[in-house]
Structure formats: C-alpha cells, structure tokens
Amino acid sequence: MKTMAQVLVGFKKPLEAQEFDLLPLAPGEVLVKVTAAGVCGSDLHMAGGEDPRTPLPIILGHEGVGEIVEIKGEKRDLAGRPLRVGQPVLWNRSVVCGQCFFCSHGDHHLCPKRFVYGIHRSCAVPPHVNGCYSRLLPLDARTDIIAIDDVPPEHHTTLVTASCTGSTAAHEFDFFPPAADETLVILGAGPLGCFTAALARDLGVTRIIMISRSEGRLEAAKRYGATDILTIKSTTPEERKEFVRSATGGRGADAVYECVGKADVVREGLGLVRQGGRFITSGFGQPGGKMEWDPFWDLTRLDLKCVGVWVSHTRHTLRALDLMKKHLADFALMVSHKVPLAEANKAHDLMRRGEAMKAVLVP
C-alpha cells in the first residue's frame, strides 16, 4: 500500500509531494486515513529551521484526526473499547515508553524516549511515514487512541486542535488553577491563548484580559472568554500595564499566561503580575530569544510562583476534548481555513501572514 505525503526537504524551502510505500503493520498498530491535519505554529518554526529537534527530510504534522483503515490484531481506545475499521479517531500526538522514572511518576511528557508524530522522526528511516501531512498514517502500537464517534461528523475536523494546542493549554491548569474572582492576563490571542481563555472561563473566571498584536484574533477571542482586549499596535507597554493595574486596584493580575513564545513577551508579562501572583509560560515550542531579568525584583521580592509548561500528555488531550464538546460551534470557528493536502504550502503561507487563525489540511 502506498501513501502520498508533503515532505519538508530543507529549511525555508517549499514542501514537496512524495509517494511512500507503507510497511506492513506490526501487532497492535493501526493504520488511519488522515481526514484532517492541523497546521500548528510549531510546524512553521520547524520549516523555518528554528526548532533544533527537526530531522530532515520529514513529514510534518502532529495534530491529526482520522478514520481507521486497518488494525493489526486487537487495539482498544482509552475507554477500553475495541476499535474497528471505519471508526473516526483522534490520537495523542506523542508516544512514550511507559516505564521510565517520569512515566511512572505521571510526567509522561518528560519521558526521555518520547517521540511526537511529525516532529522527531525523519521519513528517511523506517517506518518513513511519521507525520500527519500524509493521506495515510500508521500509528505505533503504544499510541493512545480516542474514539470520536460520539461527535457529529461535521465537527471531527473541529477537534484537530485538541491534540496539541488544546492539550498544552489544559496542561497549564495543572498548576495553580485560578479562582472565579481572580483577574487573569493572557498574552497572545492565537489558538493557545484562546484555549487558555476558554478553560479559565470553564472554571468560572469572569475577568480575562487578552493582549495580542492581531486585532482580528482579539475580537475572536471574546468568543472564548476574553472580557477585555488590548492590541499592542495601538497601546504602549506602559499603557497596558496601567490598564491591568487599574483593573485590579493597583495590584496587578493574579495570574499571567504567556502564550506566544517570545522573550520580550515574557519580559512584559512579568511586569503585569501582582505580588504573590503566578506567571505561567507555555508558548515556547522552540527557542524564542533571551532577556534580562533581576531575580530579586522579578521573582523573590514578588514572591512569584513561576511555571514553565512543556507540551502535554493524554490526560490533557481528554480535558481539551471535554471542553470542546461543550462548545463545538465556537471551536469550529477557530478553524478558519481548510486547505487540500496537496496545497500544504498555501496553508503555511496563510499562517505565516497571520491570515488564518488555524489552517487545517484535508484530503
């Protein structure tokens, strides 16, 4: 059996269509027809050579939804139900060993043997097809698979953002869940920032200040829970700080969530959090620059709780899915562009220019 895929052959070069022979499935493996592949911001960073993990050549794509084509032996979903051919599914983008120190302590995302579809493995080595930018994708036997046949078919594509953006946002809330009466600041109105707002709203938070560059994305963010929006195009850092102080009785935000992945954004965010507050950064999927900071004034004197959030695992994906199922119509609007797989370069361009909130590749 063969599949067609879009391949990154060189950094800052267009993706190329290539045909691959699929290897026979091993016991426990599942072959899926990819019905939707999300174009994540991380894909663009990888294509631009900004992510040191990227091997070449590679089939990108770590956000996927699909339909089962073949199962080798028996495979069950996370609920323990046998999977079947023709069933729509979503899968955890990462595969872990399940046996190391981190896996045994519940920190599967830190597993040293962890690999992610579309990120860690080159298509130059077997099994070759490892990313979602492909018509067909074999899933490793250790992959956590989630059946989504309880969701209307027209919303299967909607769910594609749960496997990366949504699950990373859900991971943020493992640390210091906000109280309903707190004021939060979210830096970045892309999918990660919008998921963060939606999760906070789901916890009862009623004051969410969103700061971003894109006015269009900021307006869309209101749908997911943002109550106040500020664009960096028409405000200065001093004006944004004054707005947050004024909204909080002069204290600063109870928690600031950084969802961009830029050092200068972190630098600004540290100045928006109150003494005794929390700063959570989840925007860095790759290096994003450096900054100066003073440990006394920026951390110790503030009695600041500061957390870095690295990727996610299956429990976070399930939390994101639960949220999305409550608001399918809203999250459907997050997918602003559906582009044929053969036009993957067009999807990348739409994302780079900021014209798409979320582009998804479809057959």
C-alpha atoms as one frame of an Amber mdcrd trajectory, in Angstrom:
protein
   0.000   0.000   0.000   1.219   3.490  -0.825   0.541   6.965   0.500   1.188
  10.482  -0.700   2.674  12.959   1.760   4.013  16.502   1.881   7.694  16.485
   2.846   9.958  19.161   4.283  13.199  18.524   2.387  15.065  21.633   3.523
  14.601  24.540   5.902  12.911  27.586   4.392  12.059  25.537   1.313   8.620
  24.598  -0.022   7.148  21.260   0.985   7.343  18.609  -1.724   4.805  15.896
  -2.551   6.336  12.415  -2.315   4.978   8.886  -2.502   5.856   6.286   0.142
   5.409   2.548   0.437   3.795   1.687   3.759   5.366  -1.129   5.763   3.127
  -3.980   6.959   1.586  -3.213  10.343   3.124  -4.740  13.455   0.872  -6.221
  16.179  -1.169  -3.513  17.883  -0.564  -0.926  15.164  -3.394   0.949  13.493
  -3.460   2.491  10.039  -5.581   5.618   9.732  -6.724   7.693   6.798  -5.925
  11.243   7.873  -9.101  13.276   7.448  -7.686  16.468   8.994  -4.166  17.605
   9.843  -3.747  20.798  11.803  -1.083  23.283  10.756   0.459  24.270  14.079
   2.702  27.269  14.663   5.380  24.730  15.590   5.232  23.380  12.028   6.160
  26.810  10.718   9.048  27.132  13.163  10.309  23.706  12.120  10.009  24.551
   8.431  11.994  27.720   9.106  14.816  25.838  10.841  14.061  27.357  14.257
  13.476  24.075  16.101  16.692  22.172  16.890  14.765  18.871  17.105  13.905
  18.813  13.398  15.473  15.991  11.329  15.420  16.246   7.538  13.670  15.161
   5.450  10.489  14.965   7.498   6.733  14.668   7.097   5.376  17.384   9.375
   2.086  17.338  11.244   1.443  16.380  14.870  -2.247  17.332  15.049  -4.410
  14.721  13.403  -7.892  13.278  13.133  -8.604  10.248  11.009 -10.570   7.135
  10.177  -9.306   3.626  10.865  -8.373   1.698   7.715  -6.665  -1.359   9.211
  -5.886  -2.834  12.640  -3.230  -5.488  13.263  -4.697  -7.716  15.932  -6.786
  -6.045  18.598  -6.464  -2.444  19.722  -8.632  -0.652  22.263  -9.350   3.019
  22.779  -8.691   4.819  26.059 -12.101   3.793  27.361 -11.189   0.128  26.863
 -13.482  -0.417  23.882 -12.252  -2.406  20.876 -11.539  -0.186  17.898 -12.949
  -1.080  14.500 -12.266  -0.316  10.855 -14.118   2.782   9.670 -14.189   4.369
  13.128 -13.264   8.072  13.452 -10.451   8.667  15.940  -8.082  11.238  17.398
  -4.755  10.227  18.900  -2.261  11.630  21.369   0.471  13.208  19.300   3.212
  11.735  21.497   4.274   8.162  22.236   6.106   7.329  25.467   7.817   4.274
  26.928   5.529   3.969  29.972   8.320   2.534  32.116  10.861   5.248  32.927
  11.063   7.411  36.060   8.958  10.165  34.519   6.261   7.861  33.137   5.968
   6.041  36.460   5.533   9.380  38.260   2.811  10.681  35.934   5.088  13.029
  33.980   4.824  11.148  30.698   5.527  14.312  28.700   9.079  14.286  30.094
   9.804  10.710  29.013  13.341  10.636  27.520  12.164   8.130  24.888   9.130
  10.173  23.926   8.588  10.860  20.251   5.981  13.003  18.552   4.400  12.369
  15.189   5.644  14.931  12.685   8.458  16.230  14.893  11.097  13.722  15.953
  11.471  11.176  13.157  12.764  11.603   9.637  10.965   9.976   6.741  14.363
   8.782   5.518  14.300   5.927   8.047  11.671   3.207   8.667   8.739   3.328
   9.097   9.167   6.507   6.991   5.616   7.869   7.386   5.538   9.538  10.808
   3.608  12.780  10.294   0.022  13.828   9.690   0.764  15.642   6.413   0.010
  12.330   4.713  -3.057  10.633   3.279  -2.378   7.558   5.421  -0.553   7.291
   8.755   0.440   4.145  10.687   0.075   4.623  14.455   2.576   2.990  16.783
   1.083   0.258  18.980   1.753   2.383  22.088  -0.294   5.326  20.791  -3.215
   6.431  22.941  -6.223   6.480  20.615  -9.507   8.234  21.397 -12.699   7.288
  19.560 -14.687  10.348  18.497 -17.779   8.732  17.038 -19.806  10.484  19.758
 -19.148  13.767  17.926 -21.137  14.745  14.800 -19.065  14.052  11.657 -19.127
  17.715  10.618 -17.165  18.524  13.790 -14.426  15.908  13.513 -12.182  18.495
  11.880 -13.039  20.899  14.700 -11.391  18.534  17.177  -7.994  18.552  15.459
  -6.761  21.393  17.680  -7.279  19.314  20.831  -4.214  17.159  20.280  -1.642
  19.960  20.622  -2.952  23.464  21.248  -5.838  22.400  23.442  -3.883  19.844
  25.429  -0.984  22.239  26.049  -3.445  24.821  27.363  -5.050  22.182  29.580
  -1.601  21.364  30.986  -1.334  24.976  32.200  -4.180  24.350  34.603  -2.352
  21.544  36.391  -0.599  24.418  38.152  -2.418  26.889  40.424  -5.969  26.654
  38.983  -7.482  30.161  39.056 -10.332  31.146  41.329 -13.522  32.592  39.876
 -12.949  36.030  41.392  -9.420  36.444  40.043  -8.209  38.590  37.148  -6.141
  36.844  34.514  -3.999  38.241  31.729  -3.369  36.139  28.635  -0.579  37.195
  26.296  -1.358  36.069  22.754  -4.718  35.631  21.035  -3.806  32.672  18.851
  -5.322  29.214  19.349  -3.250  28.596  22.507  -4.366  31.862  24.093  -7.986
  31.285  23.119  -7.951  27.774  24.579  -6.452  29.201  27.768  -9.280  31.726
  27.988 -11.913  29.067  27.331 -10.515  26.779  30.017 -10.374  29.656  32.516
 -13.962  30.603  31.714 -14.956  26.987  32.233 -13.513  27.274  35.755 -15.733
  30.283  36.411 -13.241  33.120  35.849 -15.111  36.258  34.762 -12.278  38.794
  34.187  -9.850  37.784  31.434  -7.653  40.436  29.829  -6.186  39.435  26.462
  -3.200  41.202  24.894  -2.059  40.484  21.338  -0.925  42.011  18.067  -3.798
  40.876  15.863  -6.999  42.903  16.221  -8.955  40.248  14.357  -7.801  37.491
  16.669  -8.537  39.634  19.697 -12.114  40.139  18.567 -12.438  36.394  18.016
 -11.005  35.760  21.484 -14.136  37.268  23.048 -15.961  34.163  21.884 -13.708
  32.059  24.111 -13.898  34.160  27.257 -11.781  37.297  26.847 -13.571  40.196
  28.573 -11.029  42.943  27.819  -8.758  43.153  24.785  -5.670  45.262  24.139
  -3.705  45.362  20.900  -0.003  46.096  21.051  -0.380  48.018  17.782  -2.284
  50.848  19.442  -1.012  50.740  23.034   2.386  51.067  24.665   3.734  48.650
  27.285   3.225  51.382  29.890  -0.407  51.859  28.847  -1.048  48.118  29.016
   0.493  47.923  32.460  -1.613  50.828  33.641  -4.753  49.175  32.276  -4.044
  45.961  34.188  -3.211  47.889  37.382  -6.382  49.949  37.093  -8.457  46.806
  36.625  -7.017  45.222  39.775  -6.967  48.009  42.339  -3.339  48.771  41.561
  -2.107  45.256  42.387  -1.584  43.598  39.021  -3.048  40.386  37.622  -3.472
  37.358  39.833  -2.061  35.203  37.039  -0.432  35.899  33.691  -0.354  33.245
  30.946   2.283  33.666  28.236   1.065  32.006  25.013   3.368  33.487  22.354
   6.864  32.079  22.829   8.882  35.288  22.679  11.305  36.521  25.323  10.112
  40.132  25.097   6.557  38.959  25.786   7.749  37.189  28.930   9.572  40.351
  29.957   6.394  42.399  29.673   4.265  39.750  31.343   6.424  39.678  34.450
   5.579  43.339  34.950   1.833  42.664  34.850   1.551  40.100  37.659   0.827
  41.123  41.253   2.989  40.376  44.256   2.254  36.814  45.313   0.773  36.049
  41.884   1.538  33.426  39.252   3.303  33.526  35.916   2.749  30.591  33.562
   4.573  30.311  30.249   3.505  27.720  27.688   4.222  29.476  24.405   7.733
  28.167  23.804   7.830  25.188  21.474  11.312  26.261  20.357  13.862  28.901
  21.400  12.324  32.384  21.393  15.147  34.740  22.282  16.734  35.873  25.515
  16.025  38.612  28.030  17.475  40.282  31.088  15.823  39.873  34.444  16.608
  40.532  38.066  15.910  37.515  40.300  15.369  39.771  43.307  12.839  42.176
  41.776  11.258  39.827  39.244  10.943  36.688  41.352  11.893  36.718  45.029
  10.620  40.160  46.048   7.344  39.449  44.256   7.041  36.056  45.965   6.170
  34.950  42.439   5.072  31.453  41.511   6.590  30.898  38.077   5.964  27.778
  35.965   7.137  26.658  32.559   4.710  24.337  30.773   6.223  21.872  28.335
   3.859  20.142  25.902   1.267  17.726  27.360   0.041  14.173  27.621  -3.145
  12.200  27.098  -4.996  13.402  30.198  -4.635  16.951  28.910  -5.975  15.974
  25.495  -9.028  14.446  27.166  -9.607  17.651  29.130  -9.381  19.728  25.952
 -11.817  17.403  24.198 -14.296  17.625  27.057 -14.221  21.409  26.798 -14.590
  21.402  23.021 -17.572  19.076  23.116 -19.395  21.671  25.223 -18.742  24.425
  22.658 -18.384  22.730  19.258 -19.862  25.625  17.295 -17.416  28.116  18.828
 -14.353  25.935  18.331 -15.395  25.193  14.755 -14.815  28.881  14.049 -11.222
  28.545  15.248 -10.552  26.528  12.086 -10.541  29.487   9.742  -9.168  27.748
   6.635  -9.462  24.226   5.222  -6.838  23.597   2.553  -6.261  20.491   0.404
  -3.241  18.431   1.457  -1.734  18.997  -1.976  -1.703  22.749  -1.230   0.084
  22.494   2.122   2.438  25.319   1.163  -0.567  27.608   0.755  -1.679  26.708
   4.272   1.773  27.552   5.627   1.700  30.902   3.855  -1.733  31.725   5.292
  -0.450  31.004   8.785   2.802  32.927   8.318   0.951  36.021   7.119  -1.450
  35.825  10.053  -4.450  35.475   7.749  -5.510  32.182   9.331  -6.405  31.591
  12.960  -5.990  27.891  12.252  -5.395  26.215   8.899  -6.246  22.540   8.537
  -5.155  20.216   5.735  -7.864  17.927   4.395  -7.786  15.161   1.760
